[in-house]
């Protein structure tokens, strides 16, 4: 497989994630879409790393995965707090929590 195949797949994954972030109102689906976008970036990093025969992109990809795992933990905690207060994970109702 060539580099172009990986870049096209990555662009498709990123655009799908971007659509999910912009179009969805459910907070859990928005978090999943953000994760999809981060995985598209990781695919780019690994593809360019393999293309240039350099390990730097793969190492940086591991750091991105670590940050993504922390983001999921914090994001799900926020979603749980929103659900406790409003009994819904709709993002349009989350602005009512401002006080």
PyMOL commands that set and color helices and strands:
alter all, ss='L'
color gray80, all
select helices_A, chain A and resi 3-23+27-52+56-86+94-98
alter helices_A, ss='H'
color red, helices_A
deselect
rebuild
show_as cartoon
